[in-house]
Amino acid sequence: MVRTPITEGPAKDELVSRMLSHLPVTFQTSTGPVTVLLEEMRETDASTNQMSWHGRLVTGMRTGARVHGEYDCLSRKGTLSVGIDGT
């Protein structure tokens, strides 16, 4: 599994809206922008600002690969993980 820091991403309202509308979300990472189609998302803390999500890459060398993210909606930072084999 390859983990990449998310250095900037959308606010919570945009993140939720894009997932519900089946629109991709772009996250800035330490290696450049990554666009993800979110398939599932859940809040992971009582403040509702910490999110965990699963989806598929829309852009990049591993287009279609399954990804997982941990994201803080206040700091707009987190981590993005992609399986080595893309699954």
PAGU-899139 format. One record per residue (C-alpha): x, y, z; residue in one letter; residue number from 1. Coordinates in nm, 3 decimals, always signed. Layout:
% residues N
+---------+---------+---------+---+-----+
!    east !   north !      up ! r !   k !
+---------+---------+---------+---+-----+
!       X !       Y !       Z ! A ! NUM !
...
+---------+---------+---------+---+-----+
This chain:
% residues 87
+---------+---------+---------+---+-----+
!    east !   north !      up ! r !   k !
+---------+---------+---------+---+-----+
!  +0.000 !  +0.000 !  +0.000 ! M !   1 !
!  +0.127 !  +0.345 !  -0.092 ! V !   2 !
!  +0.032 !  +0.629 !  +0.145 ! R !   3 !
!  +0.050 !  +0.990 !  +0.029 ! T !   4 !
!  -0.014 !  +1.298 !  +0.244 ! P !   5 !
!  -0.310 !  +1.515 !  +0.140 ! I !   6 !
!  -0.181 !  +1.871 !  +0.172 ! T !   7 !
!  -0.502 !  +2.049 !  +0.074 ! E !   8 !
!  -0.856 !  +1.952 !  -0.009 ! G !   9 !
!  -1.215 !  +2.075 !  -0.012 ! P !  10 !
!  -1.425 !  +2.199 !  +0.278 ! A !  11 !
!  -1.663 !  +1.949 !  +0.437 ! K !  12 !
!  -1.972 !  +2.087 !  +0.259 ! D !  13 !
!  -1.811 !  +2.047 !  -0.083 ! E !  14 !
!  -1.675 !  +1.702 !  +0.001 ! L !  15 !
!  -2.019 !  +1.573 !  +0.106 ! V !  16 !
!  -2.198 !  +1.746 !  -0.182 ! S !  17 !
!  -1.964 !  +1.595 !  -0.442 ! R !  18 !
!  -2.000 !  +1.246 !  -0.299 ! M !  19 !
!  -2.381 !  +1.269 !  -0.294 ! L !  20 !
!  -2.381 !  +1.410 !  -0.650 ! S !  21 !
!  -2.142 !  +1.139 !  -0.778 ! H !  22 !
!  -1.891 !  +1.406 !  -0.883 ! L !  23 !
!  -1.515 !  +1.360 !  -0.842 ! P !  24 !
!  -1.315 !  +1.546 !  -0.576 ! V !  25 !
!  -0.961 !  +1.680 !  -0.626 ! T !  26 !
!  -0.710 !  +1.659 !  -0.343 ! F !  27 !
!  -0.368 !  +1.821 !  -0.355 ! Q !  28 !
!  -0.104 !  +1.574 !  -0.241 ! T !  29 !
!  +0.270 !  +1.592 !  -0.187 ! S !  30 !
!  +0.310 !  +1.440 !  -0.536 ! T !  31 !
!  +0.052 !  +1.657 !  -0.717 ! G !  32 !
!  -0.327 !  +1.672 !  -0.760 ! P !  33 !
!  -0.531 !  +1.352 !  -0.735 ! V !  34 !
!  -0.894 !  +1.323 !  -0.843 ! T !  35 !
!  -1.113 !  +1.066 !  -0.669 ! V !  36 !
!  -1.471 !  +0.952 !  -0.715 ! L !  37 !
!  -1.590 !  +0.893 !  -0.358 ! L !  38 !
!  -1.806 !  +0.583 !  -0.316 ! E !  39 !
!  -1.844 !  +0.573 !  +0.061 ! E !  40 !
!  -1.772 !  +0.821 !  +0.339 ! M !  41 !
!  -1.825 !  +0.828 !  +0.714 ! R !  42 !
!  -1.752 !  +1.058 !  +1.007 ! E !  43 !
!  -1.497 !  +0.912 !  +1.244 ! T !  44 !
!  -1.525 !  +1.144 !  +1.545 ! D !  45 !
!  -1.788 !  +1.319 !  +1.755 ! A !  46 !
!  -1.705 !  +1.663 !  +1.610 ! S !  47 !
!  -1.799 !  +1.529 !  +1.262 ! T !  48 !
!  -1.490 !  +1.692 !  +1.111 ! N !  49 !
!  -1.283 !  +1.374 !  +1.073 ! Q !  50 !
!  -1.379 !  +1.166 !  +0.770 ! M !  51 !
!  -1.284 !  +0.828 !  +0.636 ! S !  52 !
!  -1.367 !  +0.746 !  +0.275 ! W !  53 !
!  -1.327 !  +0.489 !  -0.002 ! H !  54 !
!  -1.337 !  +0.550 !  -0.373 ! G !  55 !
!  -1.163 !  +0.511 !  -0.709 ! R !  56 !
!  -0.896 !  +0.720 !  -0.878 ! L !  57 !
!  -1.029 !  +0.920 !  -1.172 ! V !  58 !
!  -0.693 !  +1.057 !  -1.288 ! T !  59 !
!  -0.333 !  +0.948 !  -1.279 ! G !  60 !
!  -0.131 !  +0.641 !  -1.363 ! M !  61 !
!  -0.357 !  +0.412 !  -1.162 ! R !  62 !
!  -0.693 !  +0.532 !  -1.295 ! T !  63 !
!  -0.969 !  +0.310 !  -1.157 ! G !  64 !
!  -0.762 !  +0.189 !  -0.861 ! A !  65 !
!  -0.933 !  +0.162 !  -0.522 ! R !  66 !
!  -0.825 !  +0.427 !  -0.272 ! V !  67 !
!  -0.886 !  +0.497 !  +0.094 ! H !  68 !
!  -0.854 !  +0.831 !  +0.269 ! G !  69 !
!  -0.846 !  +0.976 !  +0.617 ! E !  70 !
!  -0.930 !  +1.346 !  +0.609 ! Y !  71 !
!  -0.963 !  +1.633 !  +0.857 ! D !  72 !
!  -1.219 !  +1.880 !  +0.722 ! C !  73 !
!  -1.094 !  +2.165 !  +0.944 ! L !  74 !
!  -0.725 !  +2.151 !  +0.850 ! S !  75 !
!  -0.808 !  +2.014 !  +0.502 ! R !  76 !
!  -0.524 !  +1.763 !  +0.537 ! K !  77 !
!  -0.507 !  +1.387 !  +0.560 ! G !  78 !
!  -0.371 !  +1.076 !  +0.393 ! T !  79 !
!  -0.459 !  +0.891 !  +0.075 ! L !  80 !
!  -0.375 !  +0.522 !  +0.041 ! S !  81 !
!  -0.362 !  +0.320 !  -0.281 ! V !  82 !
!  -0.304 !  -0.054 !  -0.290 ! G !  83 !
!  +0.011 !  -0.163 !  -0.473 ! I !  84 !
!  -0.193 !  -0.381 !  -0.707 ! D !  85 !
!  -0.462 !  -0.111 !  -0.743 ! G !  86 !
!  -0.727 !  -0.307 !  -0.551 ! T !  87 !
+---------+---------+---------+---+-----+
